[in-house]
Amino acid sequence: KTLKKLKDTVKYYKNNVNDTSYFHGALINSILNKEIFTTDDENKMICSQFIYMIFQKAGIELLNNRVASTIQPYQLIKSKLLSFYKRGHIRNHHL
């Protein structure tokens, strides 16, 4: 059930990629580790926020209900719910 939610969320963003954009304010939030800038558009985000939100929408809370726009990539790596698998090239895996 959780895996299906993850796949469905990724598929949604893949099918609606033109509706997404980079949220520069979240970059500042992430750097300062504090929510300063906000947006009502949930499709505007930075990379670490995107990953965090995919897991969140699947019901997996990686970092104790943090504000998604304040998440730093290193914090995702340190989550006890994730484990490092393999370093290398990203391949296009069809979901």
Beta strands, then each sheet from edge to edge (+ up, - down):
strand 1: 21-22
strand 2: 44-45
sheet 1: 1+ 2+
end
